[in-house]
């Protein structure tokens, strides 16, 4: 069914408080930067995001101490402001004493967005502290009750925190059938693969964790004795859980055809419709093994096509140590492309989706390959950081061996700066990180990353986790006259969040595509809303939404510089007022 809606300036009331463009009149004078250049400033400490994340000891003695953790943006209290959940790790001492036990010395963090540029930690009162060795998270309304729930992966059993709707959560993972047992769970993603209107769950896994309780073997790396990576260790199986529509899930991994028979070391997983057939496929980035691409063939079944479609390996036809995943239509051709990060002294890989069940490694010709070679990458995402209508690319980096600082010929050490690739021309990326305000900031060995417009001012902000340090929260202060629009989807026949919806925007000669997803980057979750940069276009001619149910809605003549909430079958809807601040300086 296709429905068309026309709107001129139908603003959600609380969005009317938002300035149409952020103005920073002192930016050019203070920094010497040209108008429109991507600029960030670090605001984490002043904003109240101060909790330290740990992953073993600073001197790494096992692979489990090196992989770090992720984070998620989600609006847990429905006030129109995105809150922040940071997953925390633990130590080998905890694991050896309490493998699947109830409590670690460290906890996760939930930061409530106050709407004035600051956050308040509400972890304990919300009931989401965890107190285990956490790894990643994915947020979504799995039971369609109007409140976003939270799934947290652990070394050990996972958590499924059901949102009670009163600011608190209850862990129902065991009751729901998704705890997963004593395993090293990593990336998780929600998506409605069978089209029944309820979100299913894919959970990747890395290694069988009991091996971490044994004395660790040493390997020689650059002439030094270091802990061995996953090579030679037993991997762990991924799992696909089908939503039973009654608050529980069933493990359908084998019958759906996504069984991880080779026990590869899975990191990040994501649902996406890569062949535009209306059915969600699954991509899994594996460490030191081929990547999986499970094509959804319908009737609850998948077939693995990673090698056939060209995303299992880069052009060199050898497996990479892929960790992070970014998905987006960077070339605006209507098909979703895939970017993956990997180990140092190898190029990060951009797979261009040709639309014919074939992906091509275009890392070199797009300008991404060479600049990434010295780095070791983790969290990553596509986002239009300057609102010019072209997707840019953000990547966090950090080595796994502290001993790298003793290797003189290495350009990059244990702590590494993020990379910011601006799409400076169609299909051409230029690394501009040192000119974005990051040059004067402290560097860490960083891991999970996610974007969100946390201050609702129309540009994309960034947060990422760091080993043995608080997260880094970057406010986007780009001085630009470019326009934008942000869309929150609300399903009716489809799942409540509209996850899996494909959006197509037309503004004159500008055509862009995007998909609503939950689970991406590295063990993390981005802003669940769709954000488009529009350049100098002040009006959207047409916004088309293909919902997971198959229904099509079309909105026409929409003014830019606003946040819209669009409901399946109804168009733009009204919501309660919310606090939104214009100047996010705490």
N, C-alpha and C positions, 0 to 999 in steps of 0.2 A: 504494500500500500504506500502511496506517495502523497504527502500533504504539503501544501505550500502556505507560507505565512508571509505577511508584509509588515515591516516595522520601520518607523522613522527614527524615533528617539525614545523607545520604550525601555527606560532604564529601571533595573532593580533599585528600589529606594535607597538602600545603603550604599550602593555604588555611586549614587549621585554625589556623595561626599568626596569622591576621589578626584584629585586634580587630573586634568586630561593629560598633562605631561609633567614629569618631575623637572624642576628648574634648579640648576646649580650654577648661579651666575659667577661664582668665584672659581669654578673648576679650571677654566682655561688659564686664568691668571695665576692660580696657585701651582698648577702642574706644568704649564707650558704646552698642554696637549691641544690638538685641534678639535673643534667641535665634531662630535660623532664618533670619536675614538672610544673603544671600550675601556671603561674605567671601573675599578672596584676599590672599596676600602674595607678593612677588617673591623668588625663591630662586635665580635663574639663576647668578649669579656664585659663590655659596657652593656650589652644586651642581656647578660645574665646566663649565657650558654658557656658554663665554665667546668663542667664535669669531665674529669680525666678518664680516658679509655685505656685499658691495659690489655696486653696480649702476652702472657708469660712474663718473663724477666727481660730487662733491657738487653742483656747478653743472651742471644738466642741459641738454645741448645737443641731444639727440635722444630720440625716444620710447623707444628701447631702453634708455635709462639710467634710466627711471622706473618700470618695471613690477615690479622686484624678483623675489623667488623664494619658493618654498614649502618644505615640510618634511613628513616622514612619521614616524609611530610604528609600529614593528613589532618583534616578538621574534625577532631574527635568530639567536640561539643557543639557543632553546627552553628557557630557564630560568624561564619564567613571568613575567618582568619585561619591560616594554616599553622598547625602546631607541629612540633618537632620531636621525634623519638630517636634516641641514640642508643644503639646496641653496644654493650660492653662485654669484654672477654673475662678471663680469669687467669689462674696460674696452674702449672703442672702439679703443685702441691695439693690444690683443691681437687684436681682431676684424679690424682692417685688416692686421695683419701675418701672422696665422695662421688666417684664416677658418675652415677646417676642419682646422687643424693640430693637433698632438698635445698641446700644453701651454700652459696659462695660468699667470699668476703666482699665481692664487688657486685654492683647492680647496674641495670640499665637506667636511662634518664628519659622522662617525659617532660618537655618544656611547653607550657601553655603560652600561646601568643597573646600578649596583653593589648595589642593594637596600637601601641605607642612607640614601637621600636624595641621593646623589651619583652623578655620571657620570664615566666615563673616556673620553677621546677615543682611538679605536682606528682612525682613518681609514686611515692608511698601512698598518698591519699587515693590515687587512681588505681592502685593495685597492680602495677605493671613493672615492678622493680626486677623481677626475674630471679636474681641471685643464682645464676648458673653461668656457664661459659657460653655467652651469646655470640652469634655470628652475623645473622642478617634478619631482614624483616620485609613484610609486604602488607599493605593496608587495603582493605576493601570491605564493603557491606555484604558479607557472604550470605546473610539470611534475609536480605531485602527488607529490613525493619526501619530503615532510615537513619541508622547510626553506623558509622564506619568502625569495623572491627580490625584487629591487629594480629597477624601471625608472626611469630618470632622463632627463627631457627637457632638451634643450640648444638653444642657438642653434648650429646645426650638427648633426652626427650624435648620436643618442641612445645611451644605455647600457642594456643589459640585463645586470644583474649577477646571474649564477647563484650561488646560495648553495651552497658546496662542502661545507657541513656540519661544517667544522672551524674556523669563525670567519673564514674568508676567502671572497672572491667572485672570480669570473672574468667579465669583460665578453664576452658572446657575441652582442651586438646584430647585428653584420654576419652572422655565421653563422646566426643565428636569423631574419634577414630583417626586423628592426624598427629598424634604424639610422636610416632615414628620409632620409638625404642631408642636404645643406646647406640646412637650413630653420630657421625660428624656431618650434620646437616649444614648446608651452605645457602645457596640462592633459592628464593621462593617467588612464585608468581601466581596471580589469580587470573582466570579467563574462562569464559563459558564455551568450552570446546564442543559441547553437544547441542548448544542452542536451545536449552530448555528454560532460559531465563534466570538460572542460578549459577553462581560462580564456582568453578572447579579450581583445584589447586595442584600445582606442580612443585615438587621439592627436590632440588639437587643435593647430592652428597659427595664428599671428597675422599676420605679415607676411613677405613675401619678403625675407630679411635682407640681400641684396647692396645694397639701397637705403640701408642704414645706412653703407655704405662711401663714399657720395657726399656732397658738401656738402649740409647740411640746410637746407631752406627755413624761413623764419620766418613766423609767423602773429601777428596782433594779438589779444591776449587782455586784456581789462580795460584797454585803452590801452597795454599793454606788448608788446614784441617777445619772443616765446617760440618754442620749437620747435613745429612742427606735429605734431598727433597723427596717427592712422592715416588720416584723411580725405585722399584724393588719392593714397595710396600703395597699391601692389599687395598684396593679401592673399595668404594661403598656404592650401593645401588641407589639410583634416583627413584622417585615414586610419583605417580599420578593418582590423585584422589578425586573421585566423582562426587559432586554434591547430591545428596539424596533428597534434598528439598524439605527435610524435617529437622535440620540442625545437625545432621551427621553426614559423614563422608564414607565412601567405600574405596578401598585400594583396588584400582583397575589397571595397574601398570602392565601386567602381562596381557590381559585380554584386549587392551587398547593398542598393543604393539609398540610400546615405548620402553620395554624392558632393557635396562642397561647391562646387557649380557657380558660386555667386556670389562665392567666395573671401572670405567674411566673416572678420572678425578674431576668431578663436576664443580663448577663455581657458580656462574650466573645463568639463570634461565629466564625466558620471556616468551609470552604468547604474542603472536602477530600473524595477520593474514598476508603472507608473502606473495601469493599468487592471485590475490584479488578475486577469490571465488566465494567469498562470504563466510568462510570457515577458518577458525583460528588454528594456525600451525604453532609449533614449539621449537625455539632455538635454544641450545645449551652450549655454553662455552666451557671447554674442558682443558685442563692443565696437562700438557705433555701428551696429548692424544687428540685425535680428530674431533672436530666439533660435530654435534648432532643437529640435524634439521629434520624434525618430524612433520611430514606433510599430512594434514587432516584430509582423509579421503571420505569422510562421512560415516554415518552409522556407528559412531563411537570408536572408529579405527584410525590408526596412523600408519604411515610407512616412512622409514628413515631414508632421506634423500640427500644427506649432506655432501657426500662425494659426488653424486650425480649432478647436483645443482651447483657445485663449486664453492661451498662455504666450509668444507671440512678442513681444507688446507689453503695456505696462500699460494701464490704463483710458483713458489719454489717446490711445491708438492711435498712438503714435510710438515709434520705436526708442530704447532707452536704451543707455548705455555700461556694459553689465553685465560685471562681473568675477568676483565670487564667487558660489558656489551653496551653499545649505543645503537639505537634503531631510529631511523628517520629518513624522510625523502629529501635528501640534501640537494638533489638535482631537479626536483619539482617535476618529475615525469609520471607521478601517480603510482609508483611502486616503492616499497620500503627497503632501504639499504641497511647494511649491517657493518658496524665498526667494532673491532676487538683490540684490546690491549694485550701486551705480552711481556716477556722477560727482556732484560737489557741486552744490548748488542744483537738486536733483531728489530725489524720494523713492525710498528703497529699496522694493522691491516684494515683497509676499507674495501668492502665487497659491494660493488655496484649491482643493483638488481636491474637486469635488462628487460624484465617483464615476460620472458619466454622460458621460465623455469631454469634460468642460467644467471649466476652471479659471476662477476669478473673482478679480480684483484686490481684495483686502480690506485693503490697506495702511492706509487711513484709519480704517476702523471698528475695526481691531485695535489702534490706537494707535501704529503703527510709522511711518507716513508723515511726520508733522510733525517729530518729533525727529531724523530722519535727514537732513533737508533741507540743513543746513549742511555735512555731512560728505561725504568721498569714500571709499567703502568698498571693501574687498578680501576678506580671509579672513572666513568666517562659518560657523557651524554651529548646529544645534539640539542641546541637551543639557539634561538635568535637573540644574541646578547646585546645587539645594538639596534634591534627593531628595523633593520633595513630590508626585511623580506627574504633574507637568505639565512639558512641554518649555519651556525658556528659550532665549534667542537671544543669541549672542555675535558681535561684529563688530569687526574691526580696520579702522582708517582712516588715511589720510595723503594729502596732496595730491601732485600730480605736478609742479607748478611751484613751485620755491623762491621765485619772485617773488611768490607769494601773500602773503608776509609784509609786502610793501610796500603791499598793498591795505587801506586802513583800515577799509572797511565790511564786510570779511569777518569773521565771527564765529570761524571756524576757520582756522588757518594751515597751514603745510607739515607740521608735526608735529601729530598729532591723537590724542586719547585713544580707547581702545576704547569701544564701546557695549555695555551689558549690559541686555537686555530680559528682565525676569522676567515670566512669565505669571502675573499676579496674580489672574486669574479666567479661567474658560473662554473662550478666544478673545480675551482682553484682555491686552495687553503694556504694562508700565510700565518706562521707562528708569531704571535704578537704578545706573548705572556709577559715579557719583561717591561713592556710599555703600558701595561694595564693597571699599574699601581701595585703589582705583586712584588716588584723588585726589592722594595724596602721591608717586606714582611718576612717573618721568621719561617724557615722551611723545616719540614718534618719528613719522616717516612710515613706518607699518607696512604689512605686506603679508600673506604667507601665515599661516594660523592653523590649529591642530588641537587637539583635546582628547584626553585619555587619563587614566586613573587610574594614573599612573606609579608611585605608591607602594602600590597595591593595598589602599587603606584604605577604599574604598567611596564615594568622591566624585570628581567630575570636575575634573581639573587642566587647565591651558591653557598652550600655548606659541605664540608668534608671532614672525615675523621682522621686522627693522627695517632700513631703508636705512642703510648706513654705521655699523652698530652691532651688538652681539651680540643674539641673540634674547632675548625676555622670557619667562621661565618663571614661571608663576603657580601656586602651591600653593593648593588650595582648603582653607580653614580654617573653613568655615561650621560654627557651633556648633548642631547640630541633633540631635534624637532620631528623625528620620525613618529609615525602613528602605530597603534597596536590594538588588539582586541583579545580578550580572554573568555573562554567558554567553558562553563561547567555543565556536564551532561547528567540528566536524571532520567533513568529508564522507567518504563511502565510495563509493557510486555517483555522488554529486555531486563537484564539485571539492573538494580537500582542505580548503580554508579555509571551505567552506560559503558562499562569496560568492554573494549572490542569495537566500539563505534568508530567508523571512518568518516572524517570530516573533509570536505572540499570547499575551499574558499576562492571566490572570484572577486577581484577588484580591478576593473579595467583589464590590462594585460597581465596582471599579477594573479597567478593561480598557484595555490598551495594545498598540500594534503597533510593530514595528521591523524593519528590513532590514539584513543584513550587506552592507557596501559597501567598495569600494577605489577611492578617487578622489573628491574633493569639496572643499568650502571654496574656496580659491584655490590651485591648483597643489599641493595637499597631500593628506595621508591621515590620518584620525582613528584612534583606538583601534579595532582590528578587532573587538573584542568588543562585544556588546550590553549596555548598562547601563540598568537601569530604576530610577528612584526609586519608592518604594512608599508614601510618606507614613507613616501609622501602621499599615499592614498588615504584620504579622509573618510571614505565611505566604502562599505562592502556591497557590491552589487548582488551577490548571492552566496549564501552559506548552505551547503547541502550536507545532511547527516544521514549516513546509512547505519541504522541501528543493528545490533546483533540479531534482533528478531527478523530482520529483512525489511522492516518498514523504512521508508525514506521520508524525511522532512526537509523542506526547503524554506529558508528565510531570505527575504529580499530587502534591499535598501536599508542597511544597518549602519548607523554612525560608528565611527572608530572611537578609540580611547575609552572603553567601558568594559566592565565585566558582566557577562550575560549568563543567566541560568536558563538552560533550554530543556524542556521536558518532552519526552517522546510523545508525539501525537498532539501536542498542545502548543509548542513553540516557546517563546519567552514567557517565564512565569514570575510571579512576585514572591519575595521572601522577607522574613523579618529584618528589621534594621540591624546594622552591626557597626561597630566602631572601626574606623579606618583612619589612619593618620597620614598626613601629607609630608611631614618632615620627620624622617626616621632617625635623626641623630638622637641617641639616648641621652 
